[in-house]
């Protein structure tokens, strides 16, 4: 089974990156052989839609489990639709996060853990409708 961990770099000793859509790397580990593949997250610099793009990358690799810190609503929906289990609250190194998963110490997300980002960006420094 393929397990993906969001990571700060492409090695097993890398720190878990708590952000799914904006993490620098995905480390995908085969749970049977412990061989791994590091994939740069090309969506991390996207202006918008990073979570959905990242979810497509993970799903296209045949990943069955994602281990991360938190996940937004769009990525959660896309991964859930693809049948990927989402484990949240991960910290430490990739190896440590995998061990926590094996021991059942991570929480499975039943909903997004990061609320929608309404009102950010797009120059909305003031409340909508407020005169400038």
PEFENKA-V72224 format. One record per residue. N is the residue number from 1. NEAR is the number of other ideal C-beta (glycine too) atoms within 12 Angstrom. Layout:
# PEFENKA-V72224
n:N near:NEAR
n:N near:NEAR
This chain:
# PEFENKA-V72224
n:1 near:19
n:2 near:30
n:3 near:41
n:4 near:48
n:5 near:52
n:6 near:47
n:7 near:43
n:8 near:30
n:9 near:23
n:10 near:25
n:11 near:19
n:12 near:28
n:13 near:20
n:14 near:27
n:15 near:27
n:16 near:40
n:17 near:34
n:18 near:26
n:19 near:30
n:20 near:47
n:21 near:42
n:22 near:32
n:23 near:42
n:24 near:29
n:25 near:35
n:26 near:46
n:27 near:43
n:28 near:37
n:29 near:36
n:30 near:20
n:31 near:21
n:32 near:10
n:33 near:12
n:34 near:19
n:35 near:14
n:36 near:27
n:37 near:26
n:38 near:26
n:39 near:28
n:40 near:19
n:41 near:36
n:42 near:18
n:43 near:31
n:44 near:26
n:45 near:16
n:46 near:18
n:47 near:13
n:48 near:17
n:49 near:20
n:50 near:29
n:51 near:38
n:52 near:26
n:53 near:26
n:54 near:43
n:55 near:38
n:56 near:26
n:57 near:35
n:58 near:42
n:59 near:28
n:60 near:19
n:61 near:26
n:62 near:18
n:63 near:35
n:64 near:25
n:65 near:34
n:66 near:48
n:67 near:50
n:68 near:50
n:69 near:32
n:70 near:32
n:71 near:45
n:72 near:33
n:73 near:25
n:74 near:28
n:75 near:42
n:76 near:33
n:77 near:21
n:78 near:31
n:79 near:38
n:80 near:22
n:81 near:15
n:82 near:26
n:83 near:16
n:84 near:37
n:85 near:27
n:86 near:45
n:87 near:37
n:88 near:36
n:89 near:22
n:90 near:41
n:91 near:24
n:92 near:26
n:93 near:23
n:94 near:37
n:95 near:25
n:96 near:23
n:97 near:38
n:98 near:34
n:99 near:23
n:100 near:24
n:101 near:33
n:102 near:19
n:103 near:11
n:104 near:10
n:105 near:19
n:106 near:29
n:107 near:21
n:108 near:24
n:109 near:30
n:110 near:13
n:111 near:18
n:112 near:26
n:113 near:27
n:114 near:26
n:115 near:15
n:116 near:16
n:117 near:20
n:118 near:12
n:119 near:13
n:120 near:13
n:121 near:10
n:122 near:11
n:123 near:9
n:124 near:14
n:125 near:11
n:126 near:10
n:127 near:10
n:128 near:12
n:129 near:7
n:130 near:8
n:131 near:6
n:132 near:9
